[in-house]
């Protein structure tokens, strides 16, 4: 598993996304829980950086990938609580994220596609660009890791504690 803070020392990546990180609207993402064990800003940076690394390796547009990856979840509500008449969270939040992203920076057609289609699989809108596919797949992978890895550790430690308690009671 890669160091989750590796992005902080990648000067090329920082040069691409630093102006976005300076926005209060992006920093506010740290206030929202994402996948139970992380916050939305940490998740967005992770998706952005991992997508950027893949785009760089395959010769894709790493700038659009990194920037849209950072902005893909730019919304400010708890998706477990807030519901919409327009459709599911999977359908609505990418559109809200795009609207919010356009308030803080210029968004290219490719970046818009990346943001709006990052929920492919949960929605039926097919990504148009390979960069959209990258962010969509990395987002799925990040969501699973952000939930399952901490959950596995918690389950293991709870199991270990129960075992220890039973062991002590048997030999006490």
N, C-alpha and C positions, 0 to 999 in steps of 0.2 A: 504494500500500500504506500502510495506517495505521500510525502509530507504535505499536509493541508495548507501550510503557509509558504510553499515553494514559490507561489506567484509573487510574493513580496520581494524576491530577489531577481526576478526576471525583468530586466530593464526594458526590453522590447515590448513585453506585455503591458507593463505599467504605462509606457508612453502612449499606448493605444487607448487605455481605459481610464487614465488618471483624471481627465476632465470630468468624466461621468461620476467617478467616486467623490468628487468635490461637491456634488449637488446634495443638498439636504434631502431632496426627494429620494435619492438612492440610499443615503445613510439611514433614513427612517425605516428601511427594510429590516434593520437589525432589531426592531421592536416587535417583529412578528415571528411567531413560532412557525417552523416549516418542518414537516415530517416528524413531528413530536420531539426530536432531540437536537435540532439545530434551529438557526434563525434564517429568515429569508435572504438576508444579505450574504451570509456565509454560503448558503446554498447557491445563490446567483453567481458569486465569485467562483465557486467551485465549478459550476457548469460552464461558465465563461472561460476559465483557464484551461480546463480539460479539453474543451471544444477547440480552443485556440491552438493547443499543442497538436491535436489531430489535424486541424486545417493546415498548420505549418508543415507537418510531415507529408501530407499528400498534395501540397501545392494549391490548396484552396484559398479563398479570400479570408485570411486570418483576421483582418481588421473588422470586417463585417461580422464574422463569427464571434469574435471576442466581445464586441460592443453589443450586439443583439443578445448574445448569451448573458451578458450582465443585466440587460433590461427585460429579459423574457418574463419575469415574475414581478414587474413593477406595479403592484397593486397593494392596497392598504386595508385589508379586512381579513378576518379569520374565516377561511373558506369552509371550516367545519360548522360554522354558525350561520353565516350570511348566505341567503338563497336568492335567486333571481328568476323573474318571470320569463326572461329571454332564453333561458336554457340552463344547462348544468354549469358548474364551476369550470369544468374542462373546456367548455365552449366560450364562456363569458370572459374569464380572466385574461386570456391572451389579447383580447380586443381592448380590454381596459388597460393592460400593460402597454399596448401600442399607443393608445391615446395619451397615456401619461408620459411615455418616452418622447413623443412628438412635442410635448410641452417643454422639454429640457434640451433637446438636440435635434438636428436634422436627421431624418431617417430615410435611408435609401429603400428602393423597392425590395432589394434582397434582404435588408435588415427587417423590413416589415414582414416579409414572408417567414423569416426565421422566428420572429416573435409570435406571429399569429398561428403558425403551424407547429409550434414546439410540442403540442399535445397530440400529435398524430398517433393513432392507436386508440386513444380515448375519444378522439374525434375523427371524422372521415376526410377532412381536408388534406389532400396529398401535398407534401412539401414540393416546391418547385425547384429548389436549388440544393446542391449537395451540402452546402453549409447549413441549410435548414434540417436536412437529415441528420447531420452531425449533432447539432444542438438538441434535436428531439431525442436521439438515442442516448446522448450523454445525460440529459435531464432524467430520463427513465432510470438509467444506471445509478445516478446520484441519489435519486429518491429512494431506491431500494437500499443502497448502502447507508444512507443517512438514517433510515429507519431500522433495518435489520441488524447492522453491526452493533449499535448500542443496545438494541433489544436482546441480541444474543448474549452480550456481556451481562446485562442485567439478569437475564434468565439463568445464566450460569452461576452468577454470584448468589442468587436467591436459592438455587438448587444446592450449592455448596454450603450455604448457611443452614438449610434444613438438614442436610446430611450431617453436618457438624453437631447440630443440636441433638439429633437422634443418637449419634455416636456417643456424645457426652452422657445422655440419659441412660444408655445401656450400661456404660461402664462406671456410672456414679454410685 
